[in-house]
Amino acid sequence: MPYEPPPELAALSLGELAEAAAARKLPPLDQWTPAETGDSEMRIAADGRWFHQGGIISRPAMVRAFSSLLTRDADGAHWLVTPFQRLSIAVDDAAFLATDMELRHDEADQPVLAFRLNTDDVVLAGPDHPLRIAGTPDLPAFYLAVRYGTEARLNRSTYGQLIDHALEISPDSQALVVESMGAHFALVPPA
């Protein structure tokens, strides 16, 4: 059965966004303890493209399947995990790219920031999926926690959407801050 991409974020209500975020059936990587360790001979480039033995993996369904097996350990190493193997994977920057953002409000009128990833996953920023800012004030880098220690780097247009939102809610403030699902995130990298 061919993969059918989900509708654009802008067309989805908050309920539909939450449903999309929860709908992906992911393997229980945290419950697996594979005995074998090796090298996948794979790499995720900074622009989100996946490679195997130097050749690009061009099928989105393959990338989506492999991405569901990704973890990152406390040392920052990325792994593809199955019940039997744990294979290292080189990641140039972040395992995912956030390619779109939408703002919605819940029934209590609290803001919820929804992000679409390059794998078509939907992640709602909040306490379980915090935003992290790195880089410098002149060249910031914005990251969103995804799952099992992995992160998505916000691409240029998506962090532009995030900054525009921050400026809308506090145009006179020197400190750019956004809120999502009750969590507050400063958008200024450490000096």
C-alpha positions as CSV (number, residue, x, y, z in Angstrom):
1,M,0.0,0.0,0.0
2,P,1.6,3.3,-1.0
3,Y,2.2,6.0,1.6
4,E,-0.2,8.9,1.5
5,P,1.1,12.1,3.1
6,P,-1.1,13.8,5.6
7,P,-2.8,17.1,4.9
8,E,-1.0,20.4,5.5
9,L,-0.8,21.6,9.1
10,A,-2.7,24.8,8.3
11,A,-5.8,22.7,7.4
12,L,-5.9,20.8,10.7
13,S,-7.7,21.7,13.9
14,L,-5.9,21.3,17.3
15,G,-7.8,18.0,17.8
16,E,-6.6,16.8,14.4
17,L,-3.1,17.9,15.2
18,A,-3.1,16.0,18.5
19,E,-4.6,13.0,16.8
20,A,-1.8,13.1,14.1
21,A,0.9,13.4,16.8
22,A,-0.5,10.3,18.7
23,A,-1.5,8.2,15.6
24,R,1.9,7.1,14.5
25,K,2.5,3.5,15.7
26,L,6.1,3.5,16.9
27,P,8.1,0.4,18.0
28,P,8.8,0.2,21.7
29,L,12.6,0.9,21.3
30,D,13.0,1.6,25.1
31,Q,11.9,-2.0,25.8
32,W,14.4,-3.6,23.4
33,T,17.9,-4.7,24.5
34,P,19.6,-6.0,21.4
35,A,22.7,-8.1,21.9
36,E,24.4,-7.2,18.6
37,T,26.0,-3.8,17.9
38,G,27.3,-2.7,14.5
39,D,27.4,0.0,11.9
40,S,24.4,0.8,9.7
41,E,26.6,2.5,7.1
42,M,24.0,5.2,7.0
43,R,24.2,8.9,7.4
44,I,21.6,11.7,7.9
45,A,22.9,14.9,6.3
46,A,22.2,18.3,7.8
47,D,19.6,19.0,5.1
48,G,17.6,15.9,6.2
49,R,18.6,13.6,3.3
50,W,19.4,10.0,4.2
51,F,22.3,8.0,2.7
52,H,23.3,4.4,2.7
53,Q,26.9,3.5,1.7
54,G,27.1,7.0,0.1
55,G,24.0,6.6,-2.1
56,I,20.9,8.6,-1.3
57,I,17.8,6.9,0.1
58,S,15.2,8.4,-2.2
59,R,12.0,6.6,-1.1
60,P,10.2,8.6,1.6
61,A,8.6,5.5,3.0
62,M,12.0,4.0,3.6
63,V,13.2,7.1,5.4
64,R,10.0,7.1,7.4
65,A,10.4,3.5,8.4
66,F,14.1,3.9,9.4
67,S,13.3,7.1,11.3
68,S,10.9,5.2,13.6
69,L,13.9,3.1,14.8
70,L,16.1,6.1,15.8
71,T,17.4,6.8,19.2
72,R,20.1,9.0,20.6
73,D,22.1,8.0,23.7
74,A,23.4,10.2,26.5
75,D,26.7,10.7,24.6
76,G,24.9,12.1,21.6
77,A,25.4,9.0,19.4
78,H,22.5,8.0,17.1
79,W,21.4,4.4,16.7
80,L,18.9,2.4,14.7
81,V,17.5,-0.1,17.1
82,T,15.7,-3.4,16.4
83,P,15.0,-6.2,18.9
84,F,18.2,-7.9,17.7
85,Q,20.6,-5.2,16.6
86,R,21.7,-1.7,17.6
87,L,23.4,-0.1,14.6
88,S,25.2,3.3,14.7
89,I,24.1,5.9,12.3
90,A,26.0,9.1,11.5
91,V,24.0,12.3,11.9
92,D,25.5,15.6,10.7
93,D,23.3,17.8,12.9
94,A,19.9,16.5,13.9
95,A,18.0,13.4,13.0
96,F,14.9,15.3,11.8
97,L,14.0,18.6,10.2
98,A,11.0,20.6,11.3
99,T,9.5,21.9,8.1
100,D,6.4,23.7,9.1
101,M,4.8,25.2,12.3
102,E,1.2,26.1,13.2
103,L,-0.2,27.8,16.3
104,R,-3.5,26.6,17.8
105,H,-5.2,27.3,21.1
106,D,-6.7,24.6,23.4
107,E,-10.1,24.8,25.0
108,A,-8.6,27.0,27.8
109,D,-7.2,29.3,25.1
110,Q,-3.6,28.2,25.9
111,P,-1.2,28.2,22.9
112,V,-0.1,24.9,21.3
113,L,2.7,25.0,18.8
114,A,2.6,22.1,16.3
115,F,5.5,21.2,14.1
116,R,5.6,19.0,11.0
117,L,8.8,17.0,10.4
118,N,10.5,16.0,7.2
119,T,9.2,12.4,8.0
120,D,5.6,13.8,8.1
121,D,5.5,13.2,11.9
122,V,3.6,15.9,13.9
123,V,5.1,17.0,17.2
124,L,3.4,19.3,19.7
125,A,6.0,21.4,21.6
126,G,5.6,21.3,25.3
127,P,7.0,19.7,28.5
128,D,7.6,16.4,26.7
129,H,8.9,18.0,23.5
130,P,10.8,21.1,24.5
131,L,12.4,23.6,22.2
132,R,16.1,24.1,22.6
133,I,18.2,27.0,21.3
134,A,21.8,26.7,20.4
135,G,24.3,28.6,18.3
136,T,25.0,32.3,18.8
137,P,22.8,35.4,18.8
138,D,24.0,36.1,15.3
139,L,23.5,32.5,14.0
140,P,21.0,30.7,16.2
141,A,19.9,27.1,15.8
142,F,16.5,26.0,17.0
143,Y,15.8,22.3,17.9
144,L,12.7,20.4,19.0
145,A,12.9,17.2,21.1
146,V,11.2,14.4,19.1
147,R,11.5,11.0,20.8
148,Y,14.1,8.7,22.4
149,G,16.6,11.6,22.7
150,T,16.4,12.6,19.0
151,E,15.8,16.2,17.9
152,A,14.5,18.1,14.9
153,R,16.3,21.2,13.7
154,L,13.9,23.9,12.6
155,N,14.6,24.8,9.0
156,R,14.9,28.4,8.1
157,S,11.3,29.1,7.2
158,T,10.0,27.2,10.3
159,Y,12.2,29.2,12.7
160,G,11.1,32.3,10.8
161,Q,7.5,31.3,11.6
162,L,8.4,30.8,15.3
163,I,10.2,34.2,15.5
164,D,7.2,35.9,13.8
165,H,4.9,34.3,16.4
166,A,7.2,35.5,19.3
167,L,7.2,39.0,17.9
168,E,3.4,39.0,17.5
169,I,2.9,38.1,21.2
170,S,5.5,40.5,22.6
171,P,6.6,43.1,20.0
172,D,8.2,45.4,22.5
173,S,10.0,42.8,24.5
174,Q,13.8,42.4,24.3
175,A,13.4,38.7,25.3
176,L,11.7,36.5,22.7
177,V,9.7,33.9,24.5
178,V,7.0,31.5,23.3
179,E,4.6,29.2,25.2
180,S,3.2,25.8,24.2
181,M,1.2,23.4,26.3
182,G,2.1,25.3,29.5
183,A,5.9,25.3,28.9
184,H,7.8,28.5,28.2
185,F,10.8,28.6,25.8
186,A,13.2,31.5,25.4
187,L,14.3,32.0,21.8
188,V,17.6,33.7,22.5
189,P,20.7,31.5,22.4
190,P,23.1,31.6,25.3
191,A,25.8,34.2,25.0
